[in-house]
Amino acid sequence: MIRIAPVSECELLITLGERIDTGLAEQTGRYGEIIRQSFGSELIEVIPSYTTIFIQYHPLKTDFDSLHHKLQQLLGKSFRENSESKLDALILPVFYSSQTGPDLENIADQHNITVEEVIERHSRQEYTVCAIGFAPGFAFLASVDPIIATPRRATSRVKVPAGSVGIADTQTAVYPAETPGGWNIIGNCPVSLFSPNSQPVSPFIVGRKVRFKPVDQQEFVQLGGTLCPDWK
Protein backbone atom coordinates (compact mmCIF):
# COMPACT_ATOMS: atom_id res chain seq x y z
CA MET A 1 0.00 0.00 0.00
CA ILE A 2 1.35 3.43 -0.98
CA ARG A 3 1.92 5.81 1.93
CA ILE A 4 2.40 9.59 1.71
CA ALA A 5 3.76 11.27 4.84
CA PRO A 6 5.25 14.68 5.69
CA VAL A 7 8.97 14.89 6.47
CA SER A 8 9.22 18.61 7.21
CA GLU A 9 7.38 21.87 6.45
CA CYS A 10 8.09 21.52 2.72
CA GLU A 11 9.09 17.88 2.22
CA LEU A 12 7.22 14.61 1.99
CA LEU A 13 7.99 10.95 1.44
CA ILE A 14 6.07 8.46 -0.68
CA THR A 15 6.66 4.86 0.40
CA LEU A 16 5.85 2.19 -2.16
CA GLY A 17 7.03 -0.87 -0.24
CA GLU A 18 9.10 -2.19 2.63
CA ARG A 19 11.25 -4.78 0.86
CA ILE A 20 14.11 -3.80 -1.42
CA ASP A 21 14.01 -5.43 -4.86
CA THR A 22 14.91 -4.33 -8.36
CA GLY A 23 11.29 -4.40 -9.55
CA LEU A 24 10.32 -1.84 -6.92
CA ALA A 25 13.25 0.39 -7.90
CA GLU A 26 11.96 0.38 -11.48
CA GLN A 27 8.55 1.40 -10.16
CA THR A 28 9.88 4.27 -8.03
CA GLY A 29 11.87 5.51 -11.03
CA ARG A 30 8.82 5.53 -13.31
CA TYR A 31 6.56 7.13 -10.72
CA GLY A 32 9.20 9.75 -9.97
CA GLU A 33 9.33 10.79 -13.62
CA ILE A 34 5.53 10.96 -13.88
CA ILE A 35 5.40 13.16 -10.77
CA ARG A 36 8.07 15.50 -12.20
CA GLN A 37 6.11 15.90 -15.42
CA SER A 38 2.78 16.39 -13.65
CA PHE A 39 3.64 19.10 -11.10
CA GLY A 40 6.22 21.34 -12.70
CA SER A 41 7.35 24.38 -10.69
CA GLU A 42 5.45 23.33 -7.55
CA LEU A 43 8.23 20.84 -6.86
CA ILE A 44 11.89 21.58 -6.16
CA GLU A 45 13.27 18.03 -5.94
CA VAL A 46 11.91 14.57 -6.77
CA ILE A 47 14.30 11.83 -5.66
CA PRO A 48 13.29 8.19 -6.19
CA SER A 49 15.22 5.49 -4.36
CA TYR A 50 14.98 1.80 -3.41
CA THR A 51 11.43 1.87 -1.97
CA THR A 52 10.59 5.56 -1.66
CA ILE A 53 10.22 8.86 -3.50
CA PHE A 54 11.37 11.95 -1.63
CA ILE A 55 9.72 15.23 -2.65
CA GLN A 56 10.72 18.76 -1.73
CA TYR A 57 8.05 21.28 -2.72
CA HIS A 58 7.85 25.06 -3.03
CA PRO A 59 6.08 26.36 0.11
CA LEU A 60 4.79 29.46 -1.70
CA LYS A 61 3.20 27.43 -4.50
CA THR A 62 1.60 24.48 -2.71
CA ASP A 63 1.25 22.76 0.66
CA PHE A 64 1.19 19.21 2.01
CA ASP A 65 -2.59 18.79 2.00
CA SER A 66 -2.90 19.95 -1.60
CA LEU A 67 -0.01 17.78 -2.78
CA HIS A 68 -1.26 14.79 -0.80
CA HIS A 69 -4.64 14.99 -2.52
CA LYS A 70 -3.14 15.42 -6.00
CA LEU A 71 -0.63 12.60 -5.49
CA GLN A 72 -3.34 10.23 -4.31
CA GLN A 73 -5.31 10.97 -7.46
CA LEU A 74 -2.25 10.65 -9.70
CA LEU A 75 -0.98 7.42 -8.18
CA GLY A 76 -4.49 5.99 -8.16
CA LYS A 77 -4.97 6.46 -11.89
CA SER A 78 -4.44 3.69 -14.39
CA PHE A 79 -1.36 5.23 -16.08
CA ARG A 80 0.72 2.06 -16.39
CA GLU A 81 0.60 1.97 -20.17
CA ASN A 82 2.26 5.38 -20.35
CA SER A 83 4.71 4.60 -17.58
CA GLU A 84 5.93 1.29 -18.96
CA SER A 85 8.11 2.92 -21.62
CA LYS A 86 11.70 2.23 -20.70
CA LEU A 87 15.04 3.69 -21.62
CA ASP A 88 17.42 1.46 -23.49
CA ALA A 89 19.87 -0.38 -21.27
CA LEU A 90 23.04 1.60 -20.62
CA ILE A 91 26.08 -0.32 -21.90
CA LEU A 92 29.34 0.61 -20.17
CA PRO A 93 32.77 -0.59 -21.37
CA VAL A 94 35.05 -1.93 -18.63
CA PHE A 95 38.70 -2.97 -18.67
CA TYR A 96 38.94 -5.70 -16.05
CA SER A 97 42.57 -6.12 -14.98
CA SER A 98 44.92 -6.00 -12.00
CA GLN A 99 46.08 -2.56 -13.21
CA THR A 100 42.56 -1.14 -13.03
CA GLY A 101 41.08 -3.57 -10.51
CA PRO A 102 43.39 -4.29 -7.57
CA ASP A 103 40.76 -6.42 -5.83
CA LEU A 104 39.97 -8.61 -8.84
CA GLU A 105 42.28 -11.45 -7.84
CA ASN A 106 41.25 -11.20 -4.17
CA ILE A 107 37.59 -11.71 -5.08
CA ALA A 108 38.50 -14.72 -7.21
CA ASP A 109 40.52 -16.21 -4.34
CA GLN A 110 37.80 -15.57 -1.76
CA HIS A 111 35.24 -17.44 -3.83
CA ASN A 112 37.56 -20.16 -5.15
CA ILE A 113 36.97 -19.24 -8.78
CA THR A 114 39.16 -17.87 -11.55
CA VAL A 115 39.61 -14.21 -12.41
CA GLU A 116 38.02 -14.98 -15.78
CA GLU A 117 34.91 -16.30 -14.03
CA VAL A 118 34.66 -13.17 -11.88
CA ILE A 119 34.74 -11.08 -15.05
CA GLU A 120 32.24 -13.30 -16.85
CA ARG A 121 29.78 -13.33 -13.94
CA HIS A 122 30.02 -9.58 -13.41
CA SER A 123 29.64 -8.64 -17.07
CA ARG A 124 26.85 -11.06 -17.99
CA GLN A 125 24.48 -9.68 -15.36
CA GLU A 126 21.89 -7.00 -16.10
CA TYR A 127 21.69 -4.47 -13.26
CA THR A 128 19.04 -2.00 -12.14
CA VAL A 129 19.83 1.50 -10.89
CA CYS A 130 18.30 1.42 -7.40
CA ALA A 131 19.50 4.73 -5.98
CA ILE A 132 21.86 7.61 -6.69
CA GLY A 133 23.91 9.07 -3.88
CA PHE A 134 27.15 9.07 -1.86
CA ALA A 135 28.64 11.32 -4.56
CA PRO A 136 27.11 13.08 -7.60
CA GLY A 137 26.39 10.50 -10.28
CA PHE A 138 27.22 7.52 -8.05
CA ALA A 139 24.59 4.86 -8.88
CA PHE A 140 23.93 1.81 -6.70
CA LEU A 141 23.33 -1.11 -9.09
CA ALA A 142 21.68 -4.40 -8.16
CA SER A 143 22.13 -7.23 -8.05
CA VAL A 144 25.54 -8.88 -8.31
CA ASP A 145 25.72 -12.62 -9.04
CA PRO A 146 25.69 -14.26 -5.56
CA ILE A 147 28.86 -16.19 -6.41
CA ILE A 148 30.90 -12.95 -6.54
CA ALA A 149 29.01 -10.89 -3.94
CA THR A 150 31.73 -9.62 -1.57
CA PRO A 151 31.59 -7.41 1.55
CA ARG A 152 33.17 -3.97 1.51
CA ARG A 153 36.86 -3.74 2.27
CA ALA A 154 37.74 -3.52 5.95
CA THR A 155 39.80 -0.41 5.21
CA SER A 156 38.77 2.25 2.70
CA ARG A 157 41.23 3.52 0.13
CA VAL A 158 42.30 7.15 0.30
CA LYS A 159 41.98 7.59 -3.45
CA VAL A 160 39.82 5.60 -5.87
CA PRO A 161 40.19 6.79 -9.50
CA ALA A 162 37.22 7.98 -11.51
CA GLY A 163 35.68 5.16 -13.51
CA SER A 164 36.57 2.46 -10.99
CA VAL A 165 34.05 -0.39 -11.01
CA GLY A 166 33.47 -1.90 -7.59
CA ILE A 167 31.50 -4.52 -5.69
CA ALA A 168 30.12 -4.16 -2.16
CA ASP A 169 27.98 -7.04 -0.92
CA THR A 170 25.29 -7.62 -3.57
CA GLN A 171 25.69 -4.27 -5.31
CA THR A 172 28.06 -2.89 -7.90
CA ALA A 173 28.85 0.69 -8.92
CA VAL A 174 31.11 2.95 -10.95
CA TYR A 175 32.91 5.79 -9.18
CA PRO A 176 32.06 8.86 -11.32
CA ALA A 177 34.90 10.92 -9.82
CA GLU A 178 38.07 10.37 -7.81
CA THR A 179 37.05 9.91 -4.16
CA PRO A 180 37.96 7.83 -1.13
CA GLY A 181 36.07 4.53 -1.07
CA GLY A 182 35.83 1.06 0.37
CA TRP A 183 34.35 -0.99 -2.46
CA ASN A 184 36.26 -3.90 -4.02
CA ILE A 185 37.62 -2.53 -7.31
CA ILE A 186 37.65 -4.96 -10.24
CA GLY A 187 38.07 -2.75 -13.29
CA ASN A 188 37.63 0.68 -14.81
CA CYS A 189 35.09 2.30 -17.12
CA PRO A 190 36.57 5.05 -19.35
CA VAL A 191 33.19 6.75 -19.94
CA SER A 192 32.42 10.02 -18.12
CA LEU A 193 29.37 9.45 -15.93
CA PHE A 194 28.83 12.86 -14.38
CA SER A 195 29.10 16.30 -15.96
CA PRO A 196 27.42 19.24 -14.19
CA ASN A 197 27.49 21.27 -17.42
CA SER A 198 25.63 18.64 -19.46
CA GLN A 199 21.96 17.84 -19.70
CA PRO A 200 21.29 15.37 -18.24
CA VAL A 201 24.23 15.54 -15.85
CA SER A 202 24.35 11.73 -15.62
CA PRO A 203 23.01 8.82 -17.70
CA PHE A 204 21.91 7.05 -14.51
CA ILE A 205 18.22 7.19 -13.67
CA VAL A 206 16.60 5.12 -10.94
CA GLY A 207 15.03 2.08 -12.61
CA ARG A 208 17.26 2.11 -15.70
CA LYS A 209 19.03 -1.11 -16.71
CA VAL A 210 22.83 -1.23 -16.95
CA ARG A 211 25.18 -3.78 -18.48
CA PHE A 212 28.98 -3.94 -18.52
CA LYS A 213 30.95 -4.84 -21.65
CA PRO A 214 34.51 -6.15 -21.20
CA VAL A 215 37.11 -4.39 -23.39
CA ASP A 216 40.84 -4.97 -23.78
CA GLN A 217 43.56 -2.51 -22.79
CA GLN A 218 43.93 -1.07 -26.29
CA GLU A 219 40.23 -0.21 -26.58
CA PHE A 220 40.20 1.07 -23.01
CA VAL A 221 42.99 3.54 -23.78
CA GLN A 222 41.39 4.54 -27.09
CA LEU A 223 38.20 5.40 -25.17
CA GLY A 224 40.18 7.69 -22.89
CA GLY A 225 40.95 5.34 -20.02
CA THR A 226 44.14 5.55 -17.97
CA LEU A 227 45.87 2.93 -15.86
CA CYS A 228 46.44 3.52 -12.15
CA PRO A 229 49.92 2.35 -11.10
CA ASP A 230 49.63 3.53 -7.50
CA TRP A 231 46.69 2.31 -5.40
CA LYS A 232 46.52 3.86 -1.95
ABEGO torsion letter per residue (X at the ends): XBBBBBABAABBBBBABABBBAAAAAAAAAAAAAAAAAAEAABABBBBBAABBBBBBBAAABBAAAAAAAAAAAAABBAAAAAABBBBBBBBBBBBBAAABAAAAAAAAAAGBBAAAAAAAAAABBBBBABBEGBBGBBBBOBBBAAABBBBBABBBABBBBGBBBBBEABBBBBABBBBBABBBAEBBABBABBAABOBABABBBGBBBBBBBBBAAAAAAAGBBBBABBX
